[in-house]
């Protein structure tokens, strides 16, 4: 299958997934009612449900999944490791820390934009530190160690905030947000983060071809003219902006950045450059389908999207890791 055919197929599946997310819910909506509400001529209740609840939620899942898929593909190409994902460099944890800080101090009530802005700020701080490390070091291992340190420190601070929560309501908000969800999102939430996602994608696009050269090894890639420091810097900046934006919408959601590129890689002959766009589409599809699933599973309270993503992604992560160990052996 050519790249264009693959991308076109995935785009069609993504549209169908979003359509299914708009039709399926506590009360099913027929296609006729959906079309009427889509153009604003249906029943007032259907228009509200579609444009204020289901459509923003479906698009938020698509954008977040796409962001995580693209970030995972870029990091796996940079680090030449199929187990890499956006959380590996600590950007997700620092972004989550920024959001939990404003929730802890009760600042979220000031505006609906306080939590997203805090999450993006946390991601940008982590990105700045990683960018500095990328400029100062020539070792990918050192970069990973810096990311692990950032992730561990941010995780420890979040655990401290949970431990010191002043009341059960604050604790509930902190836990709820860290579990990840796209429920109750609006188009305003998407508008706020799209510039950050767009800027991150530009950085990744600039160095996309360099990722293919890196499959030959850093020395060989440098020999054919790849600027390794610039490539690392742009991938870190791009994934940092994208991941921070996605965390600001949906909270902490893991494993999508691992699974989506792994599903796509065999279809593009394991070329990191050709993996980026299809991985973004696949990540979006995975998260939209997962969000549909949590609405259909009969539970006393709706499962969180981050929980569902982990239930799907963790076994896939183990399977990928075991296959990698077998192939390395």
N, C-alpha and C positions, 0 to 999 in steps of 0.2 A: 504494500500500500504506500502510495506517495505521501509526502508531507502534507500537501494540500488536501488530499482525500481524507487523511487521518484527522486533520484539524477541522475540516468541514463536517465529518461524522461526529466528532466530539462536540462541536458547536450545536449540531442538531439534537444530540442527546441532552446537552445542557438546557436547551430551550424546552425540551419535553419534560425534563426534571422540574424546571421552574413552573411550567404549566401544571404539572401534577401537584406541586406544592400549593398552588393557588386553588386547585379544585378540591383537594383533600383537607379535611379538618374535622373538628367535632361535629360539624354539619357539612355534608358534602354539597358541592356546588356543581350544577350541571354545566356542560359546555355552553349551552345557550345563555344561561344566566351569567356565566363568566364573560362572554363576549359583550353582553348588554352592559354589565358593570364596567368592563374595560373602557368602553366609550362613554361612560357616564350617563347612560339612558336606562339603566336597570333600576331595580328597587333600591331605595335609599340604604337599606341595611346591607345589601350585597355590595354596593359601591364602597361603603365604609369598611366592610370586612376585607374587600380586595385591596383597596388602595392604602388603607391605614394599618392593616394587620398582616395579611398573607403575602402580598407582593413585596413590601419592604423586608419581611422576614426571609423570603426565598432569595431575594437579591443579596441580602446581607450574607446568607450562607454561601451563595455562589462567589461573592467577592472575597470573603474570608478564606474559603477553600482554595480559590484560585491563587490568592496571595501566598498561602502556605505551600501550595504545590510548586509554584514558581521559585520560591525561596529555597525549598528543599532541593529542587533540581540544580539550582545554581551552586549551593553549598556542596552538594555531592560531586559536582563537576570540579569545583575548586579544590576540595580536599581529597578527591578521588576515593571516596568512601561512600558506599550505598547506604550506610547507617547514619549519615549526617542529616540533620534537619534543623529548622530555624531555631529551636531551643538549644542547640549544641553550643552556640557562642554566647548564650546568656542574655540575648536581646529580649526574648519572650519573658524571662523572669524579671528583668529590670522594668519592662513595660508594665507587667502585672504589679510590681511593687509601687510604681507611680500611681496606679489607679487605687490600690488598696490604701495608700497613704491618705488620699483625699477622702476616701470612705471612712477611714478610721477617725479622722478629725472632723467629720461631719460637714465637709465642704461641698459634697455632692449636691446638696439641696440648693446651692446658690444658683446653679444653672445646669441645664441638661448637657452642656458641653464641657463641664469641669472634669468629669471622669475621662472622656476621650482625650482631652488635651493633656491631662496628667499622664495617661498611658503613653501617648506619643512622645511626651517630654522624657519619660523614663527610657524609652527606646532610643531616643536621640542621644541621651547621656551615655548609654552603653555603646552606641555606635561610634560616638566620638572617642571613647576610650579604646575601642577595638581598632578604629582607624589609626590612632596614634601607635598602637602596637604593630599594626600592619606596616606602617612606614618604617618603624625602628627595627623590625626583625625580618629575617629572610627565611624563617622556619615556620612551616605550617603547624608543626607540633606545638611550638611556643604559642601560636595564635589560639589553638584549641585549648591549651592549658589556661590561658588568660580568660577565655570564654567560660570554661568550667569554674574558674574562681569567681567570676562575676555571677554566674548562675547560682552557685552555692551561697554566696554572700546575700544575694537578693532573696533567695529562698529562706535563709535564716531570718532575715529581717521580716519577711511576711509571716513566718511562724511566730515571731515575737509579737507582731501586731495582733495576730489571732489570740495569742496567749493573754495579751493585755487589753483586749476589747472591753470597753467600759460597761457595756450592757448586752443582753442577749440579742437585741435588735441589730446592733452594730456587728456583732459576731455573725449573725445570720446573713447580713448583707455581704460581708467579706467572704464568707464561705460560698455563698450563692454566686458571686461574681467570679471567684477563682475556678469554679467548676465549668464555666463556659456556657454561653447561651446566645442565641440570636433572637429570642423572643422579645417582643415589645420594642423592636427597633423601628426607626423612621427613616424617611428619605433624607432628612437633615443629618442623621448620623453618617450616612453614606457620603453626602456632599462634603462633610467636614474632612473625611479621611482620603477621598479620591485624589486630591493633589499630592499627598504624601506617597500614595501607591503609584501614581503616575511618575513621580520623580524617581522612585526606586526602580521602576521598570526601565526608565531611560538609562540609568547606571548599568543595569544588567544587559541591556541591549548593546551598549557600547563595547562591552568586553565578551559578548556571547561567543564570538569565534575563537577567542583565546582559550575558552574552556575545552574545545576540541583538541587544541595543541597540547594542553596539559595532560591529556591521556598518554602522551609519549614520555612523560616525566618532566620535572622542572628544568633539568639541564637541557634536554632536547627542545623544550618549548622556548627557553631563553635563546637557544641557538638559532631558532627560526624567526626571532625578532619579537617574541612576546615580552612585554614589560611586566614582570612578575609582581612587582610592588604595586603598580597601577591596577593590575587585574585583581589582586587581593583587596585593595582599597575600595575599588568600585563594587565588587561583589558584596563586601561587608556593608558599605553604605546602602546599596540597593536592598539587600535582604533586611538590614536594620530598619529602614524606612517602611518597607512593606510589612514586615512582621509586627512592628509597633502599631501600625495603622490597623492591622487585622485584630490584634489583641485589644485595641481600644474599642472595637466594635463588639467582639464576642467573648472577651476574656481569654483564659488559658485553654487552648485546644491543641492537643499533641497528636503525633503520629501521621497526620495527613501529609506532612512534608516528606515523610519516608515512603509511605505506601504509594502515593500517586506517581512519583518518578519511577519507582520500581515496576509498576504496571506498564508504563509507557516505554521504558528503555529498550526492551526487546523489539518493539515495533519500529524503532528508529535506528536500528543497528548500533545501539549503545553509544550514540553520538551525543555528548552533553549539550552541544549547541542546538541540535534538533529536538532535544528533550524539553526545553524550557516552556514553549507555548502549549504543547499537548499536556504537559504536567499541570500547568495552571488550569486548563479546562477539566482535566480529570480530577484534580483536587476540588474544584467547584462542584462537580457532579457528585463526588463522594459525600461532601458535606450537606448538599441539598437532600440527597437520598437519606442520609443519616437523620437529618432534621424531620423528614417525613416519617421515618420509622418511630422516632420518639413520640410523635403525636398519635401514632396508631397503637402503640403498645399500651395495654390496659394496666396502668399503675395508679395508685392513690394520688401521687403527685407526678407531674411530668418530669421525665428524666432530663438531665442537663446534657447539652450537646457535647461538652467535653468528656463526659462519662461515656456516652455512646461511641465517640471517636476513639477513646481508649480501649473500649471493649472490642472494637473492630481492629484497631491498629496494633495493639500490644501483641496479639497472637501473630499478626503479620510480621511485626518486628522480630519476634523470636524465630520465625520461619526463615526470614531473610538472613539473620545472623547465623543460624545453623547451616544454611546453604553456603554462606560465605566461608564458614570454617571448614566445611567439607571440601570446597573448591580450593581453598588455600592449602589444605593438607594434601 
